Amino acid sequence: MTIIKHELRQNRTAFTVWTASIALLLIVCVFLFPEMKGEMDSVGDLFASMGSFTAAFGMDRLNIGTLIGYYSIECGNILGLGGALFASLLGISALAKEEKDRTAEFLLTHPIPRTRVVAGKLAAILIQITAMNLIILALSLLSVALIGEDIPFKELLLIHGAYVLLQLELACICFGISAFLRRGGSGIGMGLASAAYFLNLVANISENVRFLHWLTPFAYCEGADIIASGALDGGRIAAGTALAIAGVIAACRQYSRKDIR
């Protein structure tokens, strides 16, 4: 519990900034909907004629003139990319920062097994991701209610739930990578999150590379698929879960036997 509290205290500034930034952008996006609602038909026709760009963001399968269509495209991209970057940064710095900041000597001289250190740091990451998403979801629901729209609870919960799973997967993969690093890996974390985002866009554009959907967690966060089926893609989530578990196992094995300077 001491390790968890210490990690939460260390990351409180980053947590506050990222949560406030993502939530503010989502609220502004939702409050823009009533102003744009009357013009959405012409905007939707414009987007529908933009070929690959339309397919990349799933706008060919969604009605952007409805709240849920607008939310899944506009707000989904904000939550997806912002949440992915935050989760990746949390994971990639968790274990590597002890050597980078030269605090490993203080931490590892305590009578605590390394597996407990790994578990405590991972638990702190999960708590922060969960707390951030609960705050963002609550504020999003409130903002939808304030603009006078009916709240599509099921669709919103599915969309937000998918992004939570995305963030957890990326955090666990980066957590595993972190155990192999001796210096900060912020660039690696941000690069991995960005690569996953753009791989999904490429897979949406071309039929020839649809297999890339199995390599990126953004694939099971597609608003068009979630709204059409009313459920998340269990197969892709299972593949993502396997990658996340592999990341955690790699972190435990490497950190337990690592020669920490």
C-alpha positions as CSV (number, residue, x, y, z in Angstrom):
1,M,0.0,0.0,0.0
2,T,2.9,2.4,0.7
3,I,4.2,1.9,-2.9
4,I,0.7,2.6,-4.3
5,K,0.3,5.8,-2.2
6,H,3.8,6.9,-3.2
7,E,3.1,6.4,-6.9
8,L,-0.2,8.2,-6.8
9,R,1.4,11.1,-4.9
10,Q,4.2,11.3,-7.5
11,N,1.8,11.3,-10.4
12,R,-0.9,13.5,-9.0
13,T,0.1,16.6,-11.1
14,A,0.3,14.7,-14.4
15,F,-3.0,12.9,-13.5
16,T,-4.8,16.2,-12.8
17,V,-3.5,17.9,-15.9
18,W,-4.3,15.0,-18.3
19,T,-7.7,14.4,-16.8
20,A,-8.7,18.1,-16.8
21,S,-7.4,18.6,-20.3
22,I,-9.3,15.6,-21.8
23,A,-12.5,16.3,-19.8
24,L,-12.4,20.0,-20.9
25,L,-12.0,19.2,-24.5
26,L,-14.9,16.7,-24.4
27,I,-17.2,19.1,-22.6
28,V,-16.4,21.8,-25.2
29,C,-17.0,19.3,-28.0
30,V,-20.4,18.3,-26.5
31,F,-21.5,21.9,-26.0
32,L,-20.7,22.7,-29.7
33,F,-23.2,20.0,-30.8
34,P,-26.4,22.2,-30.5
35,E,-24.7,25.0,-32.5
36,M,-23.7,22.6,-35.3
37,K,-26.7,20.3,-35.2
38,G,-28.7,22.2,-37.9
39,E,-25.7,22.2,-40.3
40,M,-24.8,18.5,-39.8
41,D,-26.7,17.3,-42.8
42,S,-24.6,19.3,-45.2
43,V,-21.4,18.5,-43.2
44,G,-22.3,14.8,-43.3
45,D,-22.7,14.9,-47.1
46,L,-19.4,16.7,-47.4
47,F,-17.6,14.1,-45.2
48,A,-19.3,11.2,-47.0
49,S,-17.7,12.3,-50.3
50,M,-14.2,12.5,-49.0
51,G,-13.3,8.9,-49.8
52,S,-10.4,7.4,-47.8
53,F,-10.6,10.2,-45.2
54,T,-14.2,9.3,-44.5
55,A,-13.4,5.6,-44.2
56,A,-10.4,6.2,-41.9
57,F,-12.6,7.7,-39.2
58,G,-15.7,5.6,-39.8
59,M,-17.8,8.5,-40.9
60,D,-19.1,6.5,-43.9
61,R,-21.0,4.3,-41.4
62,L,-22.2,6.9,-38.9
63,N,-24.7,9.7,-39.0
64,I,-22.8,12.7,-37.6
65,G,-26.1,14.6,-37.3
66,T,-27.0,12.5,-34.3
67,L,-25.5,13.0,-30.9
68,I,-24.1,9.5,-30.6
69,G,-22.6,9.6,-34.1
70,Y,-21.1,13.0,-33.4
71,Y,-19.8,11.9,-30.0
72,S,-18.2,8.7,-31.2
73,I,-16.3,10.6,-33.9
74,E,-15.4,13.9,-32.4
75,C,-15.2,13.1,-28.7
76,G,-14.0,9.5,-29.4
77,N,-10.8,10.7,-31.1
78,I,-10.1,13.1,-28.2
79,L,-10.6,10.4,-25.5
80,G,-8.9,7.7,-27.6
81,L,-5.7,9.6,-28.4
82,G,-5.5,11.6,-25.2
83,G,-6.2,8.6,-23.0
84,A,-3.8,6.3,-24.9
85,L,-0.9,8.8,-24.5
86,F,-1.5,9.2,-20.8
87,A,-1.8,5.5,-20.2
88,S,1.4,4.8,-22.3
89,L,3.3,7.4,-20.4
90,L,2.2,6.0,-17.0
91,G,3.3,2.5,-18.1
92,I,6.6,3.3,-19.7
93,S,7.9,5.3,-16.8
94,A,6.7,3.1,-13.9
95,L,9.8,0.8,-13.5
96,A,12.4,2.7,-15.5
97,K,12.2,5.8,-13.5
98,E,13.8,4.2,-10.4
99,E,17.1,4.0,-12.3
100,K,16.7,7.2,-14.2
101,D,16.0,9.2,-11.0
102,R,18.5,7.2,-8.9
103,T,15.9,6.1,-6.4
104,A,16.3,2.4,-6.9
105,E,18.8,2.2,-4.0
106,F,16.3,3.7,-1.6
107,L,13.4,1.5,-2.8
108,L,15.1,-1.8,-3.1
109,T,17.0,-1.7,0.3
110,H,13.6,-2.2,2.0
111,P,12.6,-5.8,2.9
112,I,10.1,-5.9,0.0
113,P,10.3,-8.5,-2.8
114,R,10.6,-7.1,-6.3
115,T,7.3,-8.8,-7.3
116,R,5.6,-6.7,-4.7
117,V,7.2,-3.5,-6.1
118,V,5.9,-4.5,-9.6
119,A,2.4,-5.3,-8.2
120,G,2.2,-2.0,-6.4
121,K,3.3,0.1,-9.4
122,L,0.9,-1.7,-11.6
123,A,-2.0,-1.2,-9.2
124,A,-1.3,2.5,-9.0
125,I,-1.5,2.7,-12.9
126,L,-4.8,0.8,-12.9
127,I,-6.2,3.1,-10.2
128,Q,-5.2,6.3,-12.1
129,I,-6.7,5.0,-15.4
130,T,-9.9,4.0,-13.7
131,A,-10.3,7.2,-11.8
132,M,-9.6,9.4,-14.9
133,N,-12.2,7.6,-16.9
134,L,-14.8,7.7,-14.2
135,I,-14.4,11.5,-13.9
136,I,-14.4,12.0,-17.6
137,L,-17.5,9.8,-18.0
138,A,-19.4,11.6,-15.3
139,L,-18.6,15.0,-16.8
140,S,-19.5,13.8,-20.3
141,L,-22.9,12.6,-19.1
142,L,-23.5,15.8,-17.3
143,S,-22.6,17.9,-20.3
144,V,-25.0,15.9,-22.5
145,A,-27.7,16.5,-20.0
146,L,-27.0,20.2,-19.9
147,I,-27.5,20.7,-23.6
148,G,-30.9,19.1,-23.4
149,E,-30.2,15.9,-25.3
150,D,-31.4,12.4,-24.4
151,I,-28.5,10.5,-23.0
152,P,-27.8,7.2,-25.0
153,F,-26.5,5.4,-21.9
154,K,-25.8,2.0,-23.4
155,E,-23.8,3.4,-26.4
156,L,-21.9,5.9,-24.3
157,L,-21.0,3.3,-21.7
158,L,-19.8,0.9,-24.4
159,I,-17.7,3.5,-26.1
160,H,-16.1,4.7,-22.8
161,G,-15.6,1.1,-21.7
162,A,-13.8,0.3,-24.9
163,Y,-11.4,3.2,-24.4
164,V,-10.7,2.0,-20.8
165,L,-9.7,-1.4,-22.2
166,L,-7.5,0.3,-24.8
167,Q,-5.8,2.4,-22.1
168,L,-5.2,-0.7,-19.9
169,E,-3.8,-2.7,-22.8
170,L,-1.3,0.0,-23.8
171,A,-0.4,0.7,-20.2
172,C,0.4,-3.0,-19.6
173,I,2.4,-3.3,-22.8
174,C,4.4,-0.2,-21.9
175,F,4.8,-1.5,-18.3
176,G,6.5,-4.6,-19.7
177,I,8.8,-2.5,-21.9
178,S,9.6,-0.3,-18.9
179,A,11.3,-3.2,-17.1
180,F,13.9,-3.4,-19.8
181,L,14.8,0.3,-19.8
182,R,17.4,2.1,-17.7
183,R,16.4,5.6,-18.7
184,G,13.2,7.4,-19.4
185,G,11.2,6.0,-22.3
186,S,8.6,8.8,-22.8
187,G,9.3,8.8,-26.5
188,I,8.7,5.1,-26.8
189,G,5.4,5.3,-24.9
190,M,4.1,8.2,-27.0
191,G,5.4,6.6,-30.2
192,L,3.6,3.3,-29.4
193,A,0.3,5.0,-28.7
194,S,0.6,7.1,-31.8
195,A,1.5,4.1,-34.0
196,A,-1.5,2.2,-32.7
197,Y,-3.8,5.1,-33.6
198,F,-2.4,5.5,-37.1
199,L,-2.3,1.7,-37.8
200,N,-6.1,1.7,-37.1
201,L,-6.6,4.5,-39.6
202,V,-4.6,2.7,-42.2
203,A,-6.5,-0.6,-41.6
204,N,-9.8,1.3,-42.0
205,I,-8.7,2.8,-45.4
206,S,-7.4,-0.3,-47.2
207,E,-9.0,-3.8,-47.4
208,N,-5.5,-5.2,-48.0
209,V,-4.3,-4.4,-44.5
210,R,-7.4,-5.3,-42.5
211,F,-5.3,-7.7,-40.4
212,L,-3.7,-4.7,-38.7
213,H,-6.9,-4.4,-36.7
214,W,-5.6,-7.3,-34.6
215,L,-2.5,-5.4,-33.7
216,T,-4.0,-2.2,-32.5
217,P,-6.4,-1.7,-29.5
218,F,-8.1,1.2,-31.4
219,A,-9.8,-1.4,-33.6
220,Y,-12.3,-2.4,-30.8
221,C,-13.0,1.2,-30.1
222,E,-14.6,2.0,-33.5
223,G,-17.8,3.8,-32.7
224,A,-19.4,2.7,-35.9
225,D,-18.9,-1.0,-35.0
226,I,-20.0,-0.5,-31.4
227,I,-23.2,1.3,-32.3
228,A,-24.1,-1.1,-35.2
229,S,-23.6,-4.2,-33.1
230,G,-24.5,-2.9,-29.7
231,A,-21.6,-4.7,-28.2
232,L,-17.8,-4.8,-28.1
233,D,-15.7,-7.1,-30.3
234,G,-14.9,-10.0,-28.0
235,G,-12.3,-11.5,-30.3
236,R,-10.2,-8.4,-30.6
237,I,-10.5,-7.7,-26.9
238,A,-9.3,-11.2,-26.2
239,A,-6.2,-10.6,-28.4
240,G,-5.6,-7.3,-26.6
241,T,-6.0,-8.9,-23.2
242,A,-3.4,-11.5,-24.2
243,L,-0.9,-8.8,-25.2
244,A,-1.6,-6.9,-21.9
245,I,-1.0,-10.1,-19.8
246,A,2.2,-10.8,-21.8
247,G,3.4,-7.3,-20.9
248,V,2.8,-7.8,-17.2
249,I,4.5,-11.2,-17.2
250,A,7.5,-9.7,-19.0
251,A,7.7,-6.9,-16.4
252,C,7.6,-9.4,-13.5
253,R,10.2,-11.7,-15.0
254,Q,12.6,-9.0,-16.1
255,Y,12.4,-6.8,-13.1
256,S,12.8,-9.7,-10.7
257,R,16.2,-10.7,-12.2
258,K,17.4,-7.4,-13.5
259,D,20.7,-6.0,-12.3
260,I,19.5,-2.6,-11.2
261,R,22.2,0.0,-11.1
